[in-house]
Amino acid sequence: MLKNSFITILLLIILSACNGNKEKKEGSKASANEVAIDSSALEQARLDSIAKEEEEAFKLTDENAIEFFFEYSKKHKEDKVKVTTQYGSFIIDLFEETPYHRANFIYLTKKGYFNGTYFHRVVKDFIIQGGNSDEWEIANRRKEIGSYLLPPDTKKGFKHHRGVVSMPSSEVDNPHKFASPYEFFIVCSNPGSYHLDGDFTAFGRVVEGMDVVDKINNLPTDAGEWPLENASMTVEIIE
C-alpha cells in the first residue's frame, strides 16, 4: 500500500514538473512572438519615415521631370478634376493621349498646389489663364515642388476648340515652346482659337460648367489683363 502511494505521488510530481516546463516554453514562445511583432512594427515605421523624408526632399527638375511623370502616369490614372471658384464650379476631363501633361496636373492637384491660386489673366472672348497669384505662399509652393518645364506634345490631333484646356509656354528664353507646368489656360472663343495649334499643348477640356468659365472671362480687368476682383480657385480630383 505504501509502495503504491509513493509511486502515485512521484507520478504527480513528474506530471506537475512537465506541465510547468510546458507552460514556461509556451510563455517563452508567446514572448518571442510579441518581440517579433514589435520589431516588425518598428521596422515598418522606420521605412515609412524614410519614405516620407525622401518624398519631402524630392524636387522636380528639367533633368528628372519626364522620367518622373512617365512612371507617375502609369500609377495614377485619374483624369477628371473639379475647379471651384466664387463664381461656381466646372469639371475638366484630362486627355490620356498627353500623359506627361495629365500626370503633371494630377500631381500638382494632389500636392494642393492650385488651391488659393488665381485666374490671373483674362482676355475677353479669348482665354482665361490660371495657376498663379501675387502671394508669396504660391512662390514658396513652386520652390518646394521644383523648377522644371515640360516639352510640348502638340501632335496628338487636339485643336484649341472652345473649352479646351492648354498649357502656356514659359516666358523665359524658350524657342522650343516648353510649357510652364504650374499654369493652364482655357479657350473661351467660339468656335476656338486655332492659331494656337502646334505651339501649345492641349491636354484637357471643360466638360461641365462652361458657363462659369464664361463668367470669369467677362470679369473687368486692369491694363495688365489681371481681373480687378481676384478669381481664386481650389482644384480637386473626382471620380
N, C-alpha and C positions, 0 to 999 in steps of 0.2 A: 504494500500500500504506500509506504513512504517513498519507495523507489519510483512508483508511478507518478506520485505528486511532484517529486523532484524533476522528473522528465517533463511534465506538463509546464511547470514554472520556467524551466530552461527554454522550452519552445516559445513561450510567451515573450521572454526576454529577447530571444533571437528575432522574432517577428517584429517586435517593437523597434529594435535597432534597425532592421531592414526598412521599415516604414519611415523611420526618421531620416535615414540616408536618402530614401527616395524623395521625401519632401524637400530635403536640402538641395538635391540635384535639380528638382523641378523649380525650386525657388531661384537657384543659380541660373537656370536656363531662362526663366522669365526676366531676371535682371539683365542678362546678356542681351535679350531681345529688346528690352527697353533702351539699353545703351545704344544698340544698333539703330533703332528708330530715331533716337535723339540725334545721333551722329549724322544720319541721313537728312534730317530736317535742317540741321545746322549747315550741312554742305550745300543743300538747295538754296538756303537763304544767302549763303556766301556767293553762289553762282548768280542768283537774281540780282544781288547788289552790284556785282561786277558788270553784268549786262546793262543795268541801269546807268552806271557810271560811263560805260562806253557809249551808250546811246546819247547821253547828255553831252559828252565830249565830242561826238561826231559832228563835223561840219561839211556841208556840200561845197565843192569847188568845181572849176571848169574841168579839172582832171578826173574827178570821180563821179560827177553827176550822171552821165549817161549810163555807166555800169550800174550805179545805184538804182536808177529808175527802171532799168531793164529788169533787174531782179524784183524790184518793188511791184512792178506792173503784173508780174506773174503771181504774186502772193495776194495782191489787193485788187479785186475785180470790180469794186464799186464804180458805178457810172452815173449816178444821179446825186445832185446836190440841191438844197433849198437855200435861196438867198432871201433874207428878211431885212426889210428897211422900214423906216417910219411911214413909208407910202404904201406898204403892202409887201407881199412875197411873190417870188417867181421861182420856177424849177428849171434847172439846166440838165440836159442829157449830154454826157461826155462821150465822144466818139472812141470806139475801141481801136479804130484804124490809126489813131495818133497816140500810141501807147505812152511815150515819154511825157507828152503834154498832159494827158489824162492823169498819169501817175503823179506828176508834179502837183496838179491841182488837188488831188485827193490827199497827198502827203501834207501840203500846206493847210488844207482844211482840218485834217486830224491834229495838226500842231496848233490849231486855233489862230493861225496867222491872220486870217481875213477879218476876224471879229474886231470891230472897232475901226476898221479902215473905211475910207470914203469912196464914193463915186466922185473923184476929184476933177474929172474933165468931162464936160458936157458940151457937145456940138449939136445944136438943134437939127433934126432931120438927117443926122449922120450917125453919131455913135454916143454911147456913154462909156466911160473908162473908169475902172475901179481897182482897188488894191493898194492904195497909198493914203497918206494923211500928212498933216503938218505936226503930228505928235512925235516926241522923242521915243515913246514906247514902241512905235512901229519900226523906227530905225533900229532900235535895240533888238527887236524880234528878228529882223533881217540879219543882223550881225550874228545872233546866236545860231540861226539856221545855216547861214553860209552865203558866200558871194559866188554866183555862177550864172551862166547863160545857157539857154537851150538852142540847139541848131534848128533851123526851120524845117518843117515837114509839110511841104506845100503840094506834093504830087499825089495826094490821095483822092483827088477829084472833088474836094469840098470847095464850094464857092461861097462868097460872102453875101449870102441872101439875108434878107431881113430876119432878125432874131438869132443869127449865127454868133457864136462866142469865139473870139480870136485873141491872139497874144501879140501885144505890140513889141516892136524891136527896141533894143537898148539904144539910148541916145548917145552913148559913148562910142567914139571911133569904131564903127561897126559896118563895114562894107558888105558883109555876108548876111546881114539882117538877122543876126542871132537874137533870140527872143528874151525879153525881160520877164523872168519867171514869176515875179510877185504881182504882176498886174494882168488885167484882161480887159477887153472891150466887147461891147455888144452892138451889132449893126442895127440901127433904127430906121434907116432909109428904106423906101419901098419902090421897087421890089428888092433892092440890095445895093451894095457898093462894090461892084465887080472890079473896079480899078485896084482894089486891094489884093485880088487874087494873085498868087505867085510870090508875093512879098511877105505875107503874114500867114501864120498857121491857124486855120480854122480848126478848133478841137472840140466844139460842142454847139448846142443850140438851145434856145429857150423853148420849152415845150408846153409851158403853162405860166400865165401871168404876164404876157407881153404888154398888157395894159399898164402894169406897174412900171415896166421899163420905159414906156412912153411918158408916164407922169414925170419920171426923173429927167427924161430927155427934154421936157418942156420947162424945167426949172430955170429961172433967170440966173445969169452968171455975171462974173466980173470980166474985165478985159482979157484975163488970162484963161477964160473958159472954166473957171472954178465956180461951182454953184454958190450963190450968196448964202444959202442955207445948207450946212453940211449934210449930205445924204449918206449916213453911216449904214453899215451892214453887219450882219452876222451870217455865217455860212455853215451849214451842217449837212452831213451825208444822210440820205434817206434810202429806203428800200426801193 
